[in-house]
C-alpha cells in the first residue's frame, strides 16, 4: 500500500490531534465507495457523516477524521472536518511540485478536464478529479488525495453561487486556469449571464504569480475576463485566438480539423462528433501546451479519446428487431449544450429523433429558453421530437405537428412512448438535466436491447 498520509503528517497539516499511529492510502467522504486503507472524512449535509464512522471502520477505513472524541480507534480529532479536509488539500499542494490545471465553464468543463487529464497521463503521473467532483467538497477531496510525486494535477471547478470559485481557486492555486465557455446555466442563482461571467472569472484570482489563463476568444466576455488577470492565452474560431480553429469537417463519427498553435498548423482528428468537441480540443491542446507537453503527443491522445458516459456515448441497439442507434447525452443540459447535441444528431443519417428532458435552474427565463430550442431543431432538420417534463411542455406547445412526437410527464411514460415509435434505422438522441430522469430513460431503453451481437454503433 502506498502511503498518502501518516498520522503525523495529517496532524501537522490540520492542527488536529492524532489518536493512535496510522497511515492511509487515500481519502473518502462516502462509505458506499470507501476502499480499505482509506481515511474517512465525515461531512455534514442532510445527514451527519459522523453517523457513518462505525460503518467506515467495518468497510476497512484505516482511520477517520472526527469532530468528536474517539477512544481506542485510529483517528484525527479536529474542530471542523471540512476545514481539516481543506487543510490537507493545501498541505498536499505545498508538498508537491505538480503543475496544477483548473478548469471551469458553463459547458464543457468535465469534457475538457478529461481531455487534459488523458493527455497529461501519457507523459507523467497525473492526478485528476473523478466524475464531476467539482464543488466545495469535491475539489479539496481531490487535491488532498494527490500523491506527492504527481507531475500534473487536473481539477474541475463548478459553482452555483458567486464567491464559490474564489474559495476553491485559493485552495488549488492553479498554474493554468481554464474557462471553457460562458453561457446561460444556473440562472436560478444568477440575475444574468453577465453575473455568471463575473462568477466564473473568480477562478483567475487564484492563479500563481506566473500562471496563465486559458480563455474562450469567441466569447463576448473575452475582454472583461482578460482584464482580470495577467498572462492570457485564448482558443476558438477567432482569427486572433492563440489556438485558432482554421477549418473543420464534421461527421456523425467525429471530426477532422486544422488548429493553428504557436504559428504551426496541426491536423486534429477526434472520434467525438460536434463542433463543440473541436472547441474543447483546441482548449485542451492549448492548456497542455502551456504545461510543457508537446503538441504532437497531445494530438495523438485526442485521436483515441473515449466517449464519456452521458456525454455523447453511442450505443447500437436492437429493439424488437428494429436496429437503432442511441446517442446518450443524458448527463446534464443547459441551452448551449442542448443546441450542440441537437446539431450532432443533425449529422446522422436515418430518422432523427430527439428525446428532450427539462433543463433546470434557468430562473425566470426557463420558459423562453425551452421555446428557443425550436431554432436548433429546425436547423438540424430533426424529424421527431419527444419532450418530457413540465418545462419541456413550453417547447412541446410550439413544435410543428410534423415534428411533434408527444409530451410526457415523466421518464417512465416517456420511455413507453418512445418504445412505441421506434423504427429500423432510427437515430435517437436523449438529453436533459440530471434531475429530469433522462439517464434512467437511457438505462431503460438499453435494457430492451434484445440482440447483444449488434454492435455497429455510429
C-alpha positions as CSV (number, residue, x, y, z in Angstrom):
1,X,0.0,0.0,0.0
2,X,1.4,3.4,-1.0
3,X,1.1,5.9,1.9
4,X,-0.6,9.1,1.2
5,X,-0.9,10.5,4.8
6,X,0.5,9.4,8.1
7,X,-1.0,10.3,11.4
8,X,2.0,12.7,12.0
9,X,1.6,14.4,8.6
10,X,-2.1,14.8,8.9
11,X,-1.9,16.2,12.4
12,X,0.7,18.7,11.3
13,X,-1.3,19.8,8.3
14,X,-4.6,20.3,10.2
15,X,-3.5,21.2,13.7
16,X,-5.6,18.2,14.8
17,X,-4.8,15.5,17.4
18,X,-3.9,12.0,16.2
19,X,-5.3,9.1,18.1
20,X,-3.1,6.1,17.5
21,X,-0.4,5.6,14.9
22,X,-1.7,5.1,11.4
23,X,-1.2,5.7,7.7
24,X,-3.7,5.9,4.8
25,X,-3.6,5.3,1.1
26,X,-6.4,7.6,0.1
27,X,-9.4,9.6,1.3
28,X,-13.2,9.1,1.1
29,X,-16.3,11.1,2.1
30,X,-18.7,8.3,1.2
31,X,-18.9,4.9,2.9
32,X,-20.6,3.5,-0.3
33,X,-17.4,4.0,-2.3
34,X,-14.8,3.8,0.6
35,X,-11.9,1.4,0.0
36,X,-9.9,-0.5,2.5
37,X,-7.0,1.6,3.8
38,X,-8.5,5.0,3.2
39,X,-9.1,7.9,5.6
40,X,-12.8,8.6,6.1
41,X,-13.8,12.2,6.3
42,X,-17.3,12.7,7.7
43,X,-19.0,15.8,6.3
44,X,-22.4,17.3,7.2
45,X,-25.2,17.6,4.7
46,X,-28.7,16.2,5.0
47,X,-27.1,13.6,7.2
48,X,-24.1,14.0,9.5
49,X,-21.2,11.9,8.2
50,X,-20.2,11.2,11.8
51,X,-23.1,8.7,11.9
52,X,-21.3,6.6,9.4
53,X,-18.0,6.3,11.3
54,X,-18.8,2.8,12.6
55,X,-19.6,1.6,9.1
56,X,-16.4,3.2,7.7
57,X,-14.4,1.1,10.1
58,X,-16.4,-2.0,9.1
59,X,-15.6,-1.3,5.5
60,X,-11.9,-1.1,6.2
61,X,-11.1,2.5,6.8
62,X,-7.6,2.8,8.2
63,X,-8.5,5.9,10.2
64,X,-11.2,8.6,10.4
65,X,-11.4,12.3,10.9
66,X,-13.8,13.3,13.7
67,X,-15.1,16.4,15.5
68,X,-15.9,14.2,18.5
69,X,-13.6,12.2,20.8
70,X,-13.0,8.7,19.7
71,X,-11.4,6.2,22.1
72,X,-9.2,3.3,21.0
73,X,-9.6,3.9,17.3
74,X,-7.3,5.4,14.7
75,X,-8.5,8.9,14.3
76,X,-7.7,12.6,13.8
77,X,-9.7,14.8,16.1
78,X,-10.4,18.3,14.7
79,X,-12.9,21.1,15.4
80,X,-14.2,21.1,11.8
81,X,-13.9,18.2,9.5
82,X,-14.4,20.2,6.3
83,X,-11.8,22.7,7.3
84,X,-9.5,19.7,8.1
85,X,-10.1,18.4,4.5
86,X,-9.2,21.8,3.1
87,X,-6.1,22.0,5.2
88,X,-5.0,18.5,4.0
89,X,-5.6,19.8,0.4
90,X,-3.4,22.9,0.9
91,X,-0.7,20.7,2.5
92,X,-0.8,18.3,-0.4
93,X,-0.4,21.2,-2.8
94,X,2.6,22.7,-0.9
95,X,4.5,19.4,-0.6
96,X,4.2,18.7,-4.4
97,X,5.8,20.2,-7.4
98,X,2.9,19.2,-9.7
99,X,1.7,21.6,-12.4
100,X,-1.9,22.3,-11.4
101,X,-4.5,22.9,-14.1
102,X,-8.0,24.1,-13.0
103,X,-11.0,24.0,-15.3
104,X,-14.4,25.8,-15.1
105,X,-17.0,26.9,-17.5
106,X,-20.8,26.9,-18.1
107,X,-20.4,24.0,-20.5
108,X,-17.6,21.6,-21.4
109,X,-15.7,21.6,-18.2
110,X,-15.8,17.9,-17.5
111,X,-15.1,17.1,-21.1
112,X,-12.1,19.4,-21.3
113,X,-10.9,18.2,-17.9
114,X,-11.0,14.6,-19.2
115,X,-9.1,15.6,-22.4
116,X,-6.4,17.4,-20.4
117,X,-6.1,14.5,-17.9
118,X,-5.8,12.0,-20.8
119,X,-3.0,14.0,-22.4
120,X,-1.1,14.5,-19.1
121,X,-1.3,10.8,-18.2
122,X,0.7,10.0,-21.4
123,X,3.7,12.0,-20.2
124,X,3.7,11.8,-16.4
125,X,2.0,10.8,-13.1
126,X,-1.4,12.6,-13.2
127,X,-4.0,13.1,-10.6
128,X,-7.4,14.4,-11.7
129,X,-10.9,14.9,-10.4
130,X,-13.1,11.9,-10.8
131,X,-16.5,12.1,-12.3
132,X,-17.7,15.7,-11.7
133,X,-16.2,16.2,-8.2
134,X,-16.1,20.0,-8.6
135,X,-17.7,21.6,-5.6
136,X,-16.6,22.7,-2.1
137,X,-16.3,19.1,-1.1
138,X,-15.0,17.5,-4.3
139,X,-12.2,20.0,-5.1
140,X,-10.4,19.7,-1.7
141,X,-11.0,16.0,-1.6
142,X,-9.3,15.6,-5.0
143,X,-6.4,17.8,-4.0
144,X,-5.9,16.2,-0.6
145,X,-5.7,12.9,-2.4
146,X,-2.9,14.0,-4.7
147,X,0.3,11.9,-4.2
148,X,3.4,13.8,-3.6
149,X,5.1,12.6,-6.8
150,X,2.3,13.8,-9.0
151,X,3.5,15.7,-12.1
152,X,0.2,17.1,-13.3
153,X,-2.9,17.8,-11.2
154,X,-6.1,18.5,-13.1
155,X,-9.1,19.9,-11.2
156,X,-12.6,20.6,-12.3
157,X,-14.3,23.5,-10.5
158,X,-18.0,24.2,-10.6
159,X,-20.2,26.7,-8.8
160,X,-23.9,27.6,-8.2
161,X,-23.3,31.0,-6.4
162,X,-21.0,33.9,-6.6
163,X,-17.9,33.6,-4.3
164,X,-17.7,29.8,-4.6
165,X,-14.9,29.7,-7.2
166,X,-12.9,32.3,-5.3
167,X,-12.7,29.9,-2.4
168,X,-11.8,26.9,-4.5
169,X,-9.1,28.6,-6.5
170,X,-7.4,29.8,-3.4
171,X,-7.1,26.2,-2.2
172,X,-5.8,24.8,-5.5
173,X,-3.7,27.9,-6.7
174,X,-3.6,26.7,-10.3
175,X,-0.7,27.4,-12.6
176,X,-3.1,27.2,-15.5
177,X,-6.7,28.3,-15.2
178,X,-9.2,27.4,-17.9
179,X,-12.6,28.9,-18.7
180,X,-14.3,26.8,-21.4
181,X,-17.3,29.0,-22.1
182,X,-19.8,31.4,-20.6
183,X,-23.4,30.5,-21.3
184,X,-26.8,30.6,-19.6
185,X,-26.7,28.0,-16.8
186,X,-27.7,28.1,-13.2
187,X,-29.7,31.3,-13.9
188,X,-31.9,30.4,-11.0
189,X,-28.9,31.6,-8.8
190,X,-27.8,34.5,-11.0
191,X,-29.6,37.5,-12.3
192,X,-27.9,37.4,-15.7
193,X,-25.3,35.8,-17.9
194,X,-23.1,38.8,-17.0
195,X,-23.3,37.7,-13.4
196,X,-22.3,34.2,-14.4
197,X,-19.3,35.6,-16.3
198,X,-18.2,37.5,-13.3
199,X,-18.5,34.5,-11.0
200,X,-16.6,32.3,-13.5
201,X,-13.8,34.9,-13.6
202,X,-13.2,34.2,-9.9
203,X,-11.0,31.2,-10.9
204,X,-8.4,33.6,-12.2
205,X,-7.9,35.2,-8.8
206,X,-6.1,32.1,-7.5
207,X,-3.5,31.9,-10.3
208,X,0.1,31.6,-9.3
209,X,2.3,34.5,-9.9
210,X,3.4,33.4,-13.4
211,X,0.2,31.5,-14.1
212,X,-1.7,31.6,-17.4
213,X,-5.4,32.0,-18.1
214,X,-6.9,30.0,-21.0
215,X,-9.9,31.9,-22.3
216,X,-12.6,31.5,-25.0
217,X,-11.6,34.1,-27.7
218,X,-15.1,34.0,-29.3
219,X,-16.9,34.9,-26.1
220,X,-18.4,38.3,-25.8
221,X,-16.9,38.3,-22.3
222,X,-13.4,37.7,-23.5
223,X,-12.1,41.3,-22.9
224,X,-13.6,41.5,-19.5
225,X,-12.2,38.2,-18.5
226,X,-8.7,39.0,-19.9
227,X,-8.7,42.3,-17.9
228,X,-8.9,40.2,-14.6
229,X,-5.5,38.6,-15.0
230,X,-2.0,38.9,-16.4
231,X,-0.9,36.2,-18.8
232,X,-3.7,35.2,-21.2
233,X,-3.8,32.6,-24.0
234,X,-7.0,32.1,-26.0
235,X,-8.7,29.4,-28.1
236,X,-11.5,29.4,-30.6
237,X,-12.5,30.3,-34.2
238,X,-11.4,34.0,-33.8
239,X,-8.5,34.9,-36.1
240,X,-6.6,36.2,-33.1
241,X,-7.0,33.1,-31.0
242,X,-3.7,31.5,-29.9
243,X,-5.3,28.1,-30.6
244,X,-7.2,29.1,-33.7
245,X,-9.5,26.6,-35.4
246,X,-8.8,27.2,-39.1
247,X,-11.2,24.7,-40.6
248,X,-13.1,21.6,-39.6
249,X,-15.0,18.7,-41.3
250,X,-17.7,17.2,-39.1
251,X,-19.4,13.8,-39.4
252,X,-21.6,11.8,-37.0
253,X,-18.5,9.7,-36.2
254,X,-16.1,12.6,-35.3
255,X,-14.2,15.4,-37.0
256,X,-11.0,16.4,-38.8
257,X,-9.8,19.9,-38.1
258,X,-6.9,22.2,-38.6
259,X,-5.9,24.1,-35.5
260,X,-3.1,26.7,-35.5
261,X,-1.0,26.9,-32.3
262,X,2.4,28.7,-32.0
263,X,2.3,29.6,-35.7
264,X,2.0,25.9,-36.7
265,X,-1.0,24.2,-38.3
266,X,-1.9,20.9,-36.8
267,X,-4.4,18.4,-38.2
268,X,-6.5,17.1,-35.3
269,X,-8.7,14.1,-35.6
270,X,-11.4,13.4,-33.0
271,X,-13.7,10.3,-32.6
272,X,-16.1,12.7,-30.9
273,X,-18.8,14.4,-33.1
274,X,-19.7,18.0,-33.0
275,X,-18.3,21.5,-33.3
276,X,-18.2,21.8,-29.5
277,X,-15.8,18.9,-29.3
278,X,-13.4,20.7,-31.7
279,X,-13.6,23.7,-29.4
280,X,-12.9,21.5,-26.4
281,X,-9.9,20.0,-28.2
282,X,-8.4,23.4,-29.0
283,X,-8.8,24.4,-25.4
284,X,-7.2,21.2,-24.1
285,X,-4.3,21.4,-26.5
286,X,-3.6,25.0,-25.5
287,X,-3.7,24.2,-21.8
288,X,-1.4,21.2,-22.1
289,X,0.9,23.2,-24.4
290,X,1.4,25.7,-21.6
291,X,2.0,22.8,-19.2
292,X,5.0,22.0,-21.4
293,X,3.6,19.0,-23.3
294,X,4.4,18.5,-27.0
295,X,1.5,19.2,-29.3
296,X,2.1,16.2,-31.5
297,X,1.9,13.9,-28.4
298,X,-1.3,15.6,-27.3
299,X,-2.9,15.3,-30.7
300,X,-2.2,11.5,-30.7
301,X,-4.0,11.2,-27.4
302,X,-7.1,13.1,-28.6
303,X,-7.3,10.9,-31.7
304,X,-8.1,7.9,-29.4
305,X,-10.2,9.7,-26.8
306,X,-13.1,7.6,-25.5
307,X,-16.6,9.0,-25.4
308,X,-17.6,9.9,-21.9
309,X,-20.7,8.3,-20.3
310,X,-23.7,10.5,-20.7
311,X,-21.8,13.0,-22.9
312,X,-22.2,11.7,-26.5
313,X,-21.6,8.0,-25.8
314,X,-23.2,5.9,-28.6
315,X,-24.9,2.5,-28.5
316,X,-26.2,0.2,-31.2
317,X,-29.4,-1.5,-30.0
318,X,-32.0,-3.8,-31.4
319,X,-35.5,-3.2,-30.0
320,X,-38.0,-5.9,-31.1
321,X,-35.8,-6.5,-34.1
322,X,-35.6,-2.8,-35.1
323,X,-32.0,-1.7,-35.3
324,X,-31.4,1.7,-33.9
325,X,-28.5,3.9,-32.8
326,X,-28.7,5.7,-29.4
327,X,-26.7,8.9,-28.6
328,X,-26.6,9.2,-24.9
329,X,-26.3,12.9,-23.9
330,X,-28.2,12.4,-20.7
331,X,-25.7,13.6,-18.1
332,X,-26.8,17.2,-18.0
333,X,-28.2,20.0,-20.0
334,X,-28.4,23.8,-20.5
335,X,-29.4,25.7,-23.6
336,X,-25.9,25.8,-25.0
337,X,-25.1,22.1,-24.6
338,X,-28.6,21.2,-25.7
339,X,-28.1,23.1,-29.0
340,X,-24.8,21.4,-29.5
341,X,-26.2,17.9,-29.0
342,X,-29.1,18.6,-31.4
343,X,-26.6,19.7,-34.0
344,X,-24.7,16.4,-33.6
345,X,-28.0,14.5,-34.1
346,X,-28.5,16.5,-37.3
347,X,-25.3,15.0,-38.7
348,X,-26.7,11.5,-38.7
349,X,-28.5,9.5,-41.4
350,X,-31.8,7.8,-40.9
351,X,-34.8,9.2,-38.9
352,X,-33.6,11.7,-36.3
353,X,-35.4,11.6,-33.0
354,X,-34.6,14.0,-30.2
355,X,-35.8,13.0,-26.7
356,X,-35.5,16.1,-24.6
357,X,-36.0,16.4,-20.8
358,X,-36.2,19.5,-18.7
359,X,-33.4,22.0,-18.5
360,X,-33.3,23.1,-14.8
361,X,-32.0,26.1,-12.8
362,X,-32.8,28.6,-15.6
363,X,-34.7,31.0,-13.3
364,X,-37.4,33.3,-14.8
365,X,-36.1,32.6,-18.3
366,X,-36.8,28.9,-18.2
367,X,-39.9,29.0,-20.4
368,X,-38.4,31.2,-23.2
369,X,-35.1,29.2,-23.2
370,X,-37.0,25.9,-23.7
371,X,-39.0,27.5,-26.6
372,X,-35.8,28.8,-28.2
373,X,-34.7,25.2,-28.8
374,X,-37.1,25.2,-31.8
375,X,-34.4,27.1,-33.7
376,X,-31.6,24.5,-33.4
377,X,-34.1,21.7,-34.0
378,X,-35.2,23.2,-37.3
379,X,-31.6,24.0,-38.3
380,X,-30.6,20.4,-37.7
381,X,-33.7,19.1,-39.6
382,X,-34.7,16.8,-36.7
383,X,-37.6,14.6,-37.8
384,X,-39.3,13.8,-34.4
385,X,-39.1,15.5,-31.0
386,X,-40.3,13.8,-27.9
387,X,-40.5,16.1,-24.8
388,X,-40.5,15.2,-21.2
389,X,-41.2,17.3,-18.0
390,X,-43.1,20.4,-17.1
391,X,-40.6,22.8,-18.5
392,X,-40.4,21.0,-21.8
393,X,-44.1,21.5,-22.2
394,X,-43.2,25.0,-23.4
395,X,-41.3,23.6,-26.3
396,X,-44.0,21.0,-27.0
397,X,-46.5,23.7,-27.4
398,X,-44.7,25.4,-30.2
399,X,-43.4,22.4,-32.1
400,X,-44.9,21.9,-35.6
401,X,-47.2,18.9,-35.9
402,X,-44.8,17.1,-38.3
403,X,-42.1,17.3,-35.7
404,X,-44.1,16.8,-32.5
405,X,-44.0,13.2,-31.3
406,X,-45.6,13.8,-28.0
407,X,-45.1,15.2,-24.5
408,X,-44.8,13.0,-21.3
409,X,-44.8,14.0,-17.7
410,X,-42.0,11.7,-16.5
411,X,-39.2,9.5,-17.9
412,X,-41.1,6.2,-17.4
413,X,-44.0,7.4,-19.5
414,X,-41.6,8.9,-22.0
415,X,-39.8,5.6,-22.4
416,X,-43.0,3.8,-23.1
417,X,-44.0,6.4,-25.7
418,X,-40.6,6.2,-27.3
419,X,-40.7,2.4,-27.5
420,X,-44.0,2.5,-29.3
421,X,-42.5,4.7,-32.0
422,X,-39.0,3.2,-32.8
423,X,-38.4,2.1,-36.3
424,X,-35.5,0.4,-38.0
425,X,-32.7,2.8,-38.8
426,X,-33.7,5.4,-36.2
427,X,-31.0,7.6,-34.5
428,X,-32.2,8.7,-31.1
429,X,-30.5,11.4,-29.0
430,X,-31.5,11.7,-25.3
431,X,-30.6,14.8,-23.3
432,X,-31.8,16.6,-20.2
433,X,-30.7,17.9,-16.8
434,X,-29.7,15.3,-14.3
435,X,-32.9,15.5,-12.3
436,X,-35.0,15.1,-15.4
437,X,-34.6,11.4,-15.4
438,X,-33.1,11.1,-18.9
439,X,-30.3,8.9,-17.6
440,X,-32.9,6.5,-16.3
441,X,-34.7,6.6,-19.6
442,X,-31.4,5.7,-21.4
443,X,-30.9,2.8,-19.0
444,X,-34.5,1.6,-19.6
445,X,-34.0,1.8,-23.4
446,X,-30.8,-0.2,-23.2
447,X,-32.5,-2.8,-21.1
448,X,-34.8,-3.6,-24.0
449,X,-31.9,-4.4,-26.3
450,X,-32.6,-8.0,-27.4
451,X,-29.6,-8.5,-29.7
452,X,-26.3,-8.3,-27.8
453,X,-24.4,-9.2,-31.0
454,X,-25.4,-5.9,-32.7
455,X,-22.5,-3.6,-32.2
456,X,-22.3,-1.3,-35.3
457,X,-22.7,1.9,-33.2
458,X,-22.3,5.2,-35.1
